[in-house]
Amino acid sequence: MHRNGKLLPNTLARSLAAVALLVALIPLLVGLVRYCMIIHGTILYPYELDYGEGIVWQQMNAIVAGHGYGPIDVFPSIVFHYPPVYHLLAAGLATATGLDPLAAGRLLSIMATLATGGVTVLIVSRVATANGADRLAWICGLIGGLLIFSMMPILHWSRFMRVDMVALLLTLAGLYLGLRALSQPRAVHLAALCFVAAMFTKQTSLAAPIAVFATLLFLRPRTAWAGIATGAASGCAALAVLVWQTNGGFLDHILLYNINRIELGNLRWVVTMMTQHALFIGVALCAIGQSVVRGVRDYRHCQGFGDVRRTLTANPGHGQSIILLVYFLLTTVMLLLIVKQGSTYNYFIEWLCAVALFAGLAVSDAAVLAAGKIDAGRSILVPLVLPLAIGLQAILLPDTPLDAWRMTTAHRAEMDRLSALVRAAPKPIISDDMVVLLRSGKTVQWEPAIFSELGLMGVWDERPFIAKIHKRDFSFFITRRVGPDALNTGSFNPKVAAAIAAAYPVVRVVAGYSINLPPEPPHTKTAPGT
């Protein structure tokens, strides 16, 4: 039944829409409970969950001690992959709570993830309200925010002592404030500060500030330039302090040493991530398509660039949608970084967050329908199908962490055994697992993977290090692979691997790692594997 071109409140349609929204919400709430159960056992786990945790822990120690971003042509030396915001926050949290640094770093990432879900709720609710969802916009926001905890890269990565989740939180906080700046210009200064903090946490956090300031330059030039000035002033001041404190080492590490070769094999992650999240992505693309179609319809009568700008300026909600669309496009382009050597699924975290934003907005029509307000002549099929697709995808996702095997009682006992060997070693140890070094009272003096890259690219001279291997200046080497090719993991380039094989020919397997030791004197030989 229709009256004056509007669809009359339809009890059945409203009920169906409400059921569809519940079908989306319930599995996502279950996903949040599952996430809380998974993180419960990881914070205090004493050993490595991810390769990068140990080097971040060591970097934090060095930065707090005042000798971060030092020269790499001496030994010991490590490369600092990221700016210091995360490291300083983790150290501060460890001091405040009494937790050991690894637990504090993991807790910081988890707290940032939970806060990211909250900021996502605010972003989606704000844009959904501007798009007409009104009273039920919070449901759209809740679905968007809960989606964060059903994204597989976030489910796994957010439990690690890594910089990504803090950078993402600061990025989305800046994005939210950038949306507010369309109607509240003073918010642009806080947005700029959040973006600067994000970039000094992870230097590739560029998509959101570009999206916000490019859109504001078009719609609110004065607001944009005010934010750019705030960001430039604060960013340059922070950079100047870091360059001064490190005698220029900060720029060397971030720009010169943090380099990787191209590895096209990493594109397999594209297939994996797209397959695992296919319905989420499809729903988000539907929302993007609907937004573009409505934009073309609403602005096709505008005559000229100025008319489009005036119309957009008068509709802040449209400007918000443009910011999010540009953000999605830029994060999509940033996925190309996956082809860097050593890259993994964490490069999909920010892009999937952009997917979550649009997936939340995709249920706006269902929220409008549930409220009994939908245009006459519009099919209710799509508004009902999209929330159902979200719920189905949430049910289909795997529910076991990739690293669950690490936290078994048997593996932890093996790691305790390895830790005892490390603790008893009289000389430095070079290890792929750097957490076990720090847990055992040692320091990370050299990170294998990044120096392999620097050596192959001619940035670092490997000969002094090879000489130390020949002199057996190390107690032993720990590598991830077991078997004849254990040293050919990418952690060591061929000359270094050959030197290790010659000087440390005795191989044992402990906790799934290969341990390369020097030859034992005849009177101290022990049975293999002991």
C-alpha positions in Angstrom: 0.0 0.0 0.0 1.3 3.4 -0.9 0.3 7.0 0.0 1.7 10.1 -1.6 4.6 8.1 -3.1 5.7 6.7 0.3 5.5 3.2 1.5 3.1 2.9 4.4 4.5 1.3 7.6 4.4 -2.5 6.9 4.5 -4.7 9.9 5.8 -7.7 8.0 8.5 -5.7 6.2 9.6 -4.1 9.4 9.7 -7.4 11.2 11.8 -9.0 8.4 14.2 -6.1 8.5 14.6 -6.4 12.2 15.2 -10.1 11.9 17.8 -9.6 9.2 19.6 -7.1 11.4 19.6 -9.6 14.3 21.0 -12.3 12.0 23.9 -10.0 11.4 24.3 -8.9 15.0 24.2 -12.2 16.8 27.1 -13.9 15.0 29.1 -10.7 15.3 28.5 -10.6 19.1 29.5 -14.2 19.3 32.7 -13.2 17.4 33.4 -10.5 20.0 33.0 -13.1 22.8 35.3 -15.5 20.9 37.8 -12.7 20.6 37.8 -12.0 24.3 38.2 -15.7 25.0 41.2 -15.9 22.6 43.0 -12.9 24.0 42.5 -14.1 27.6 45.2 -16.7 27.2 47.7 -14.8 25.1 48.7 -11.7 27.1 50.7 -13.6 29.7 52.1 -16.3 27.4 55.8 -15.9 27.9 57.1 -16.9 24.5 56.9 -15.8 20.9 53.5 -15.7 19.0 54.9 -13.8 16.0 58.4 -13.3 14.6 58.3 -9.5 15.0 57.5 -9.4 18.7 61.1 -10.0 19.9 62.6 -7.2 17.7 59.9 -4.8 18.8 60.6 -5.6 22.5 64.4 -5.1 21.9 63.7 -1.9 20.1 61.6 -0.7 23.0 64.4 -1.5 25.4 66.9 0.4 23.3 64.7 3.5 22.8 63.9 3.8 26.5 67.6 3.4 27.3 68.4 6.3 24.9 70.3 4.5 22.2 67.7 3.7 19.6 68.3 4.3 15.9 72.0 3.8 16.2 74.6 2.9 13.6 74.5 -0.5 12.0 78.1 -0.8 10.9 79.1 -2.0 14.3 78.2 -5.1 16.4 75.9 -5.4 18.1 73.3 -3.4 16.1 69.7 -3.7 15.1 67.4 -2.0 12.6 64.5 0.1 13.9 61.6 -0.5 11.5 59.1 2.0 12.9 59.0 5.4 14.7 58.9 5.2 18.5 55.3 6.0 19.6 54.2 2.4 20.1 57.5 1.5 21.9 57.1 4.4 24.3 53.5 3.6 25.0 54.3 0.0 25.7 57.1 0.9 28.0 54.9 3.3 29.9 52.1 0.7 30.2 54.7 -1.8 31.5 55.9 0.6 34.1 52.3 1.6 35.1 51.0 -2.0 35.4 54.1 -3.9 36.5 53.7 -6.3 33.6 56.7 -7.5 31.8 57.3 -5.6 28.5 55.9 -8.4 26.2 52.7 -8.7 28.1 52.3 -4.9 28.3 52.9 -4.7 24.5 50.3 -7.3 23.8 47.8 -5.7 26.2 48.4 -2.3 24.5 47.6 -3.8 21.1 44.4 -5.5 22.5 43.3 -2.2 24.1 43.8 -0.4 20.9 41.8 -3.0 19.0 38.8 -2.7 21.4 39.0 1.1 21.1 39.2 0.8 17.3 35.9 -1.1 17.4 34.4 1.8 19.4 35.7 4.5 17.0 34.3 2.4 14.1 30.9 2.5 15.8 31.1 6.3 16.0 32.2 6.7 12.3 29.5 4.5 10.9 26.7 5.9 13.1 27.6 9.4 12.2 27.6 8.7 8.4 24.5 6.5 8.7 22.6 9.3 10.5 23.6 11.8 7.8 22.3 9.3 5.2 18.9 9.1 6.9 19.1 6.1 9.2 18.1 8.4 12.1 17.1 6.5 15.2 18.6 3.1 14.2 21.9 4.5 13.0 23.5 3.0 16.1 22.7 -0.5 14.8 24.6 0.3 11.6 27.5 1.5 13.8 27.4 -1.5 16.1 27.5 -3.9 13.1 30.5 -2.0 11.6 32.3 -2.0 14.9 31.7 -5.6 15.7 32.9 -6.6 12.2 36.4 -5.6 13.4 36.5 -8.6 15.7 35.5 -11.0 12.9 38.3 -9.9 10.5 40.8 -12.7 10.6 44.0 -10.5 10.3 42.7 -8.4 13.2 41.7 -11.5 15.2 45.2 -12.8 15.0 47.5 -9.8 14.8 45.9 -7.7 17.5 47.2 -10.0 20.2 50.9 -9.4 19.2 53.4 -6.9 20.5 53.3 -5.1 17.1 52.7 -1.5 16.2 49.8 -2.0 13.8 46.7 -1.7 16.0 47.8 1.4 17.8 48.5 3.0 14.5 45.1 2.0 13.3 43.3 3.4 16.3 45.0 6.7 15.9 44.2 6.7 12.2 40.5 6.0 12.7 40.4 8.6 15.5 41.8 11.1 13.0 39.3 10.0 10.4 36.4 10.4 12.8 37.5 13.9 13.7 38.1 14.7 10.1 34.4 13.8 9.4 33.4 16.1 12.2 35.5 18.9 10.8 33.1 19.3 7.9 30.6 20.8 10.3 32.9 21.6 13.2 36.0 23.2 11.8 38.0 23.2 15.0 38.0 19.4 15.1 40.5 19.4 12.2 43.3 20.3 14.6 42.7 17.2 16.7 42.4 15.2 13.5 45.8 16.4 12.4 47.4 15.6 15.7 45.9 12.0 15.6 47.3 11.6 12.0 50.7 12.8 13.0 50.7 10.4 16.0 49.6 7.5 13.7 52.5 8.2 11.3 55.0 8.3 14.1 53.7 4.9 15.1 53.7 3.4 11.6 55.0 5.6 8.9 52.7 4.1 6.2 49.6 5.5 7.9 48.9 7.9 5.0 45.6 6.9 3.5 43.3 8.6 6.0 45.1 12.0 6.2 45.2 12.2 2.4 41.5 11.3 2.2 40.5 13.8 4.8 42.6 16.8 3.7 42.1 16.2 0.0 38.3 16.3 0.5 38.5 19.3 2.9 40.6 21.2 0.3 37.7 20.8 -2.1 34.9 21.5 0.3 36.4 23.5 3.2 39.7 25.0 2.0 40.3 27.2 5.1 39.6 24.3 7.4 41.9 22.0 5.4 44.8 24.5 5.4 44.3 25.0 9.2 44.6 21.2 9.7 47.5 20.9 7.4 49.3 23.7 9.2 48.7 22.0 12.6 49.9 18.6 11.2 53.0 20.1 9.5 54.0 22.0 12.6 53.6 19.2 15.0 55.1 16.6 12.6 58.1 18.7 11.8 58.7 19.4 15.5 58.6 15.7 16.4 60.8 14.8 13.4 63.4 17.5 14.4 63.5 16.2 18.0 64.0 12.6 16.8 66.7 13.6 14.3 68.5 15.6 16.9 68.2 13.0 19.6 69.5 10.2 17.3 72.2 12.3 15.4 70.3 11.7 12.2 70.0 8.0 12.8 66.2 8.1 12.9 66.0 9.0 9.2 68.6 6.5 8.3 66.6 3.6 9.8 63.2 4.7 8.6 64.2 5.6 5.1 67.4 3.8 4.2 67.6 0.6 6.2 63.9 -0.4 6.3 64.0 -1.7 2.7 62.9 -5.0 1.2 63.0 -6.7 -2.1 59.9 -7.5 -4.2 58.4 -10.9 -3.5 55.5 -11.6 -5.9 54.7 -14.9 -4.0 53.2 -12.7 -1.3 50.3 -12.1 -3.6 48.9 -15.4 -2.3 47.7 -13.4 0.7 45.4 -11.5 -1.6 43.6 -14.7 -2.6 43.5 -15.9 1.1 42.1 -12.7 2.5 39.6 -12.1 -0.3 38.3 -15.7 0.0 38.0 -15.7 3.8 36.1 -12.4 3.8 34.3 -12.6 0.4 30.8 -11.8 1.7 32.0 -8.9 3.9 33.8 -7.5 0.9 30.8 -8.0 -1.3 28.5 -6.2 1.1 30.9 -3.3 1.4 31.1 -3.1 -2.4 27.3 -3.0 -2.6 27.3 0.0 -0.2 30.0 1.7 -2.3 28.0 1.1 -5.5 24.8 2.4 -4.0 26.6 5.5 -2.7 28.1 6.2 -6.2 24.7 5.6 -7.9 22.9 7.9 -5.5 25.6 10.5 -5.9 25.3 10.5 -9.7 21.6 10.8 -9.3 21.7 13.6 -6.8 24.3 15.7 -8.7 23.5 15.0 -12.4 21.6 18.3 -12.6 24.5 20.4 -11.3 26.0 22.7 -13.9 29.7 23.0 -13.5 32.4 22.4 -10.9 31.3 25.3 -8.7 27.7 24.1 -8.6 28.8 20.6 -7.5 31.0 22.1 -4.8 28.2 24.4 -3.5 25.8 21.5 -3.3 28.3 19.2 -1.5 29.2 22.0 0.9 25.5 22.3 1.8 25.3 18.5 2.5 28.0 17.5 5.1 26.7 13.9 4.9 27.7 13.7 1.3 31.2 15.1 2.1 31.6 12.4 4.8 30.7 9.7 2.3 33.3 11.1 -0.1 36.0 11.0 2.6 35.2 7.3 3.4 35.2 6.4 -0.3 38.6 8.1 -0.9 39.9 6.3 2.2 38.7 3.0 0.8 40.3 3.6 -2.5 43.6 4.7 -1.0 43.8 1.7 1.4 43.1 -0.5 -1.6 46.2 1.0 -3.4 48.2 0.5 -0.3 47.6 -3.2 -0.5 50.4 -3.2 -3.2 52.9 -3.1 -0.3 52.1 -6.8 0.3 54.7 -7.6 -2.4 57.5 -6.5 -0.1 59.8 -9.3 1.1 58.6 -10.3 4.6 55.2 -8.9 4.3 52.2 -10.9 5.5 48.5 -10.7 6.2 48.8 -7.6 8.5 49.0 -5.5 5.4 45.2 -6.2 5.0 44.3 -4.9 8.5 43.6 -1.2 7.5 41.9 -2.2 4.3 39.6 -4.6 6.0 38.7 -1.8 8.5 37.6 0.3 5.5 35.6 -2.7 4.4 34.0 -2.8 7.9 33.0 0.8 7.6 31.1 0.3 4.4 29.7 -3.0 5.5 28.2 -1.2 8.5 26.8 1.5 6.2 25.4 -1.2 3.9 22.7 -2.1 6.4 21.5 1.5 6.6 18.5 0.7 4.3 17.6 -2.3 6.5 17.7 0.1 9.5 15.5 2.5 7.7 13.1 -0.2 6.7 13.0 -1.5 10.3 12.0 2.0 11.4 9.1 1.9 8.8 10.6 4.5 6.5 11.5 3.5 3.0 10.8 5.1 -0.4 8.0 3.7 -2.5 8.9 1.5 -5.4 12.3 0.5 -3.9 12.8 -3.2 -3.5 13.2 -4.5 0.1 15.2 -7.5 -1.2 18.7 -5.9 -1.1 18.1 -4.3 2.4 17.2 -7.7 3.7 20.0 -9.7 1.9 23.0 -7.6 3.0 22.6 -8.1 6.8 22.0 -11.8 6.1 25.2 -12.0 4.1 27.1 -10.4 7.0 25.8 -12.9 9.5 26.6 -15.8 7.2 30.1 -14.7 6.7 30.7 -14.3 10.4 29.5 -17.9 10.9 31.8 -19.2 8.2 35.0 -17.7 9.4 37.6 -20.0 11.2 37.5 -19.8 15.0 40.9 -21.2 15.8 44.0 -18.8 16.0 46.8 -19.7 13.6 49.2 -19.9 16.6 47.1 -22.0 18.9 49.7 -24.8 18.7 52.3 -22.6 20.3 50.3 -22.3 23.6 49.9 -26.0 24.2 51.4 -27.5 27.3 53.8 -29.6 25.3 55.2 -26.8 23.2 55.6 -24.5 26.2 57.6 -27.3 27.9 59.9 -27.4 24.8 60.3 -23.6 24.9 61.2 -23.8 28.5 63.9 -26.3 27.5 65.2 -24.0 24.8 65.1 -21.0 27.2 67.3 -22.9 29.6 69.9 -23.6 26.8 69.9 -19.9 25.9 70.2 -18.8 29.5 73.2 -21.0 30.0 75.1 -19.9 26.9 78.3 -18.0 27.6 78.3 -16.0 24.3 75.8 -14.1 22.3 73.2 -16.0 20.3 71.7 -15.2 16.9 68.1 -16.4 16.7 65.0 -16.2 14.5 63.0 -16.4 17.7 64.1 -13.2 19.5 61.5 -13.4 22.3 63.3 -16.4 23.8 66.5 -14.5 23.9 65.0 -11.6 25.9 62.9 -14.0 28.1 66.1 -15.8 28.9 68.0 -12.7 30.0 69.9 -12.1 26.7 69.7 -9.2 24.3 68.9 -9.2 20.6 72.2 -8.1 19.1 71.4 -8.7 15.4 68.2 -9.4 13.6 68.8 -12.1 10.9 66.0 -11.3 8.3 66.5 -7.5 7.9 70.3 -7.8 7.7 70.0 -10.5 5.1 68.0 -8.0 3.0 70.5 -5.2 3.6 73.4 -7.4 2.7 71.8 -8.6 -0.6 71.0 -5.0 -1.5 74.5 -3.7 -0.7 73.5 -1.4 2.1 75.3 -3.5 4.8 78.8 -5.1 4.6 78.4 -8.7 5.7 82.1 -9.5 5.8 82.8 -8.5 9.4 79.9 -10.5 10.6 81.1 -13.6 8.6 84.5 -13.1 10.3 82.8 -13.3 13.7 81.1 -16.5 12.7 84.4 -18.0 11.6 85.9 -17.1 15.0 82.9 -18.7 16.7 82.1 -15.6 18.6 78.5 -16.9 19.1 77.3 -19.8 21.3 74.9 -21.0 18.6 72.3 -20.1 16.0 68.6 -20.7 16.2 66.6 -21.0 12.9 63.0 -21.8 12.2 63.4 -24.4 9.6 64.2 -28.0 10.4 66.1 -30.3 8.0 68.9 -30.0 5.4 67.8 -26.5 4.3 67.4 -25.1 7.8 69.7 -22.2 7.1 68.1 -21.3 3.9 65.1 -19.6 5.4 65.6 -16.1 4.1 67.1 -15.1 7.4 70.6 -15.6 6.1 72.0 -14.9 2.7 74.1 -17.6 1.0 77.6 -16.5 2.3 76.4 -16.1 5.9 74.5 -19.5 5.7 77.7 -21.2 4.4 79.8 -19.7 7.1 77.4 -20.9 9.8 77.2 -24.4 8.3 81.0 -24.6 8.4 81.7 -23.1 11.8 78.6 -24.5 13.6 78.0 -28.0 12.0 76.3 -29.7 14.9 72.6 -29.5 14.5 70.0 -30.3 17.2 66.2 -29.8 17.1 64.5 -28.2 20.1 61.0 -26.8 20.2 60.7 -27.2 16.4 63.8 -25.0 15.8 67.2 -26.0 14.4 70.1 -25.2 16.7 73.5 -24.9 15.0 76.3 -25.5 17.5 80.1 -25.6 17.1 81.9 -28.9 17.1 82.1 -30.5 20.5 85.4 -31.8 21.9 85.5 -35.6 21.9 85.2 -35.9 25.7 82.0 -33.8 25.8 80.1 -35.3 23.0 76.5 -36.2 23.8 73.9 -38.2 22.0 72.1 -36.3 19.2 68.9 -34.5 20.3 69.9 -34.3 23.9 
